[in-house]
Amino acid sequence: MNRLQGRVFLIAGGARGLGAEQARLLVDAGAKVVIGDVLEAEGEALASELGAACSFLPLDVTSEAQWSDAVALAETLGRLHGLVNNAGVYKPVPLVETDTAEFERHTRVNQLGTFLGMRAVVPAMERTGTGAIVNISSTVALRSAPNAIAYTASKWAVRGMTKAAALELAPRNIRVNSVHPGPIDTDMLNVRTREENLRRVQQVPIKRLGTAREIAGLVLFLLSDGSAYMTGSEIAMDGGAAL
């Protein structure tokens, strides 16, 4: 099914986990994909796996210059149609144990990185005549969680920035939506012990972890024409965890 044939998409944080599955589904749908990540070895390996339709470049999402490089590379492949702001950090730490450096690390990667990504792609999407941005937030931005104040703050910011950008960019024919994953079976969960993750699963009504493939399917929909009347939406995919 090549419903995205010839369209170009940029994925930040695309080397593994959620971003890697998004890249695979987009290539399967006929798109060309640029993946950017600080994990260079993993990013190069994924690009090699996916072949000519996928390109990799190093991308620190806190760097304005590297965002410019990523957009420029994408436009060498064709007209840029979509961005996924997928890069993120997560370290659960109680409030009183969270130091300034850790709080600022979450803010810079999760919040500033999303802002810089959205800002960087707007001129390219205006040249295309349309565009779709998907910001990966979290269920903590819908209900919060203990021992994660830095992560929670940054993901609430992503939720708010999505709505602000959606209002501003709608007249330019650019849509902006946010996805709010619950506990997903990726390396990000390795910050907790296996026992802690098992306890977390028991709090999920569906009683299992989500998969990166499931999140990727939702992202693909939000990048496609099937969601053409959606902007400013926040969609939880969490097995009911936010209920």
C-alpha positions as CSV (number, residue, x, y, z in Angstrom):
1,M,0.0,0.0,0.0
2,N,1.8,3.1,-1.3
3,R,-0.6,5.9,-0.2
4,L,2.3,8.1,0.7
5,Q,4.3,7.5,-2.5
6,G,6.9,10.2,-3.1
7,R,6.2,12.2,0.1
8,V,9.1,13.1,2.3
9,F,9.0,12.9,6.1
10,L,11.5,13.8,8.8
11,I,11.7,11.8,12.1
12,A,13.6,13.2,15.0
13,G,14.8,10.5,17.4
14,G,14.3,7.9,14.6
15,A,17.2,5.5,15.3
16,R,15.4,3.1,17.5
17,G,12.2,2.4,19.4
18,L,9.1,4.4,18.4
19,G,11.0,6.4,15.7
20,A,12.4,3.3,14.0
21,E,9.0,1.7,13.7
22,Q,7.6,4.9,12.3
23,A,10.4,4.9,9.7
24,R,9.6,1.3,8.7
25,L,5.9,1.9,8.3
26,L,6.5,5.1,6.3
27,V,8.9,3.4,3.9
28,D,6.4,0.5,3.5
29,A,3.8,3.2,2.6
30,G,5.9,4.5,-0.2
31,A,7.4,7.5,1.5
32,K,11.0,8.8,1.7
33,V,12.3,9.2,5.2
34,V,15.1,11.2,6.9
35,I,15.9,10.0,10.4
36,G,17.9,12.1,12.7
37,D,19.3,11.0,16.0
38,V,22.3,11.3,18.3
39,L,22.6,7.5,18.2
40,E,24.7,7.4,15.0
41,A,25.5,3.7,14.8
42,E,21.9,2.7,15.3
43,G,20.7,5.3,12.9
44,E,23.1,4.3,10.1
45,A,22.1,0.6,10.6
46,L,18.4,1.4,10.3
47,A,19.0,3.5,7.1
48,S,21.0,0.6,5.7
49,E,18.1,-1.8,6.5
50,L,15.5,0.4,4.9
51,G,17.5,1.1,1.7
52,A,17.4,4.0,-0.7
53,A,14.1,5.4,0.7
54,C,15.7,6.2,4.1
55,S,18.6,8.6,4.9
56,F,20.2,9.2,8.3
57,L,22.0,12.3,9.7
58,P,23.2,13.1,13.2
59,L,20.6,15.3,14.9
60,D,20.9,16.8,18.3
61,V,17.4,18.3,18.6
62,T,18.7,21.1,20.9
63,S,20.8,22.5,18.0
64,E,19.2,25.0,15.6
65,A,22.0,24.4,13.1
66,Q,21.5,20.6,13.0
67,W,17.7,21.1,12.5
68,S,18.6,23.3,9.5
69,D,20.8,20.6,8.2
70,A,18.0,18.0,8.6
71,V,15.4,20.0,6.8
72,A,17.9,20.8,4.0
73,L,18.6,17.1,3.6
74,A,14.9,16.3,3.5
75,E,14.3,18.8,0.7
76,T,17.0,17.2,-1.4
77,L,14.7,14.2,-1.6
78,G,11.5,16.1,-2.6
79,R,8.9,18.2,-0.9
80,L,8.7,17.9,2.9
81,H,5.3,16.7,4.0
82,G,5.7,15.8,7.6
83,L,7.7,15.9,10.8
84,V,7.6,13.6,13.9
85,N,9.1,15.1,17.0
86,N,9.9,11.8,18.6
87,A,13.2,12.5,20.4
88,G,13.0,12.4,24.2
89,V,14.6,11.6,27.5
90,Y,13.0,10.1,30.6
91,K,14.5,9.6,34.0
92,P,12.1,9.1,36.9
93,V,13.3,11.0,39.9
94,P,11.3,12.3,42.9
95,L,10.8,16.1,43.2
96,V,13.1,16.6,46.1
97,E,15.9,14.6,44.4
98,T,15.6,16.3,41.0
99,D,18.5,18.7,40.5
100,T,18.5,21.7,38.2
101,A,20.7,19.9,35.6
102,E,18.3,17.0,35.3
103,F,15.3,19.3,35.0
104,E,17.0,21.4,32.4
105,R,18.0,18.2,30.4
106,H,14.4,17.2,30.1
107,T,13.4,20.7,29.2
108,R,16.0,21.1,26.5
109,V,15.5,17.7,24.8
110,N,11.7,17.2,25.2
111,Q,10.5,20.8,25.1
112,L,13.0,23.0,23.3
113,G,13.7,20.2,20.8
114,T,10.1,20.0,19.9
115,F,9.8,23.8,19.5
116,L,12.9,24.0,17.3
117,G,11.7,21.1,15.1
118,M,8.3,22.7,14.5
119,R,9.9,26.1,13.8
120,A,12.5,24.6,11.4
121,V,10.0,22.8,9.2
122,V,7.4,25.5,8.7
123,P,9.1,27.3,5.7
124,A,9.7,23.9,3.9
125,M,6.1,22.9,4.5
126,E,4.9,26.2,3.2
127,R,6.9,25.5,0.0
128,T,5.2,22.2,-0.2
129,G,1.8,23.8,0.3
130,T,0.8,21.5,3.1
131,G,2.2,19.6,6.0
132,A,1.6,17.5,9.1
133,I,3.5,17.6,12.4
134,V,3.1,14.9,15.1
135,N,4.5,15.6,18.5
136,I,5.1,12.7,20.8
137,S,4.0,13.6,24.3
138,S,2.9,11.1,27.0
139,T,0.0,10.1,29.1
140,V,1.8,12.0,32.0
141,A,0.6,15.1,30.1
142,L,-3.0,14.0,30.6
143,R,-3.0,12.8,34.2
144,S,0.6,13.2,35.5
145,A,2.6,10.6,37.5
146,P,4.7,10.6,40.7
147,N,8.5,10.7,40.7
148,A,8.7,12.3,37.2
149,I,8.4,16.0,37.7
150,A,10.9,17.0,35.0
151,Y,9.5,14.6,32.4
152,T,5.9,15.6,33.3
153,A,6.7,19.3,33.0
154,S,8.3,18.9,29.5
155,K,5.5,16.7,28.2
156,W,2.8,19.0,29.4
157,A,4.7,21.7,27.5
158,V,4.6,19.5,24.3
159,R,0.9,19.2,24.7
160,G,0.4,22.9,25.0
161,M,2.8,23.8,22.2
162,T,0.9,21.4,20.0
163,K,-2.3,23.3,20.5
164,A,-0.7,26.7,20.1
165,A,1.0,25.7,16.9
166,A,-2.1,24.1,15.5
167,L,-4.0,27.3,15.8
168,E,-1.2,29.4,14.3
169,L,-0.4,27.1,11.4
170,A,-3.9,26.0,10.3
171,P,-4.1,29.0,7.9
172,R,-0.9,27.8,6.3
173,N,-2.4,24.3,5.7
174,I,-0.1,22.7,8.3
175,R,-1.7,20.4,10.9
176,V,-0.2,19.7,14.3
177,N,-1.4,16.9,16.6
178,S,0.0,15.1,19.7
179,V,0.3,11.5,20.6
180,H,0.3,10.4,24.2
181,P,1.7,6.9,24.6
182,G,1.3,5.0,27.8
183,P,3.8,2.3,28.8
184,I,5.4,1.0,25.6
185,D,7.8,-1.8,25.2
186,T,10.9,0.1,24.2
187,D,14.4,0.8,25.7
188,M,13.0,3.9,27.5
189,L,11.4,1.5,30.1
190,N,14.9,0.2,31.0
191,V,15.2,3.0,33.5
192,R,13.0,0.9,35.7
193,T,13.6,-2.6,36.9
194,R,11.7,-5.5,35.4
195,E,9.6,-5.9,38.6
196,E,8.7,-2.2,38.5
197,N,7.5,-2.5,34.9
198,L,5.5,-5.6,35.7
199,R,3.7,-3.7,38.5
200,R,3.1,-0.8,36.1
201,V,1.5,-3.2,33.6
202,Q,-1.0,-4.3,36.3
203,Q,-2.3,-0.8,36.5
204,V,-3.2,-0.8,32.7
205,P,-6.7,-2.0,32.0
206,I,-5.6,-4.0,28.9
207,K,-2.9,-5.6,31.1
208,R,0.1,-5.4,28.7
209,L,2.6,-3.0,27.4
210,G,2.0,-1.3,24.1
211,T,4.2,-1.9,21.1
212,A,6.2,0.6,19.0
213,R,4.4,-0.7,16.0
214,E,1.0,0.3,17.4
215,I,2.2,3.8,18.1
216,A,3.7,4.0,14.6
217,G,0.4,3.0,13.0
218,L,-1.3,6.0,14.8
219,V,1.5,8.3,13.7
220,L,1.2,7.1,10.1
221,F,-2.5,7.9,10.2
222,L,-1.9,11.5,11.6
223,L,0.7,12.1,8.8
224,S,-1.7,10.9,6.1
225,D,-4.6,12.4,4.3
226,G,-6.9,10.2,6.4
227,S,-6.6,12.7,9.2
228,A,-6.9,15.8,7.1
229,Y,-9.6,17.3,9.3
230,M,-7.6,16.8,12.5
231,T,-5.4,19.4,14.1
232,G,-4.7,20.3,17.7
233,S,-5.9,16.8,18.7
234,E,-4.4,14.9,21.6
235,I,-4.6,11.1,21.2
236,A,-3.8,8.6,24.0
237,M,-2.6,5.2,23.0
238,D,-2.1,3.7,26.4
239,G,-4.3,0.6,27.0
240,G,-6.6,2.7,29.1
241,A,-3.8,3.8,31.5
242,A,-5.0,7.4,31.6
243,L,-8.5,6.5,32.6
